[in-house]
Amino acid sequence: MQRNTTSYIVAGLGVIVTLIGWYVGDLWGAGIMGFGLAHILLGILDMFRPAVKATTE
């Protein structure tokens, strides 16, 4: 799987988790939403990370 595809999957799961937190509401929902928003942020940041080539010696 390509790196960019993984980033989209992580961000997409973050959207789903954030929506679940929205519907749960209350204090639990706030925690779940924060977890989902963190996944969205990390997925987006991973898209802009430069690729590093591995060298073997």
Secondary structure by P-SEA (a helix, b strand, c coil): ccaaaaaaaaaaaaaaaaaaaaaaccaaaaaaaaaaaaaaaaaaaaaabbbbbbbcc
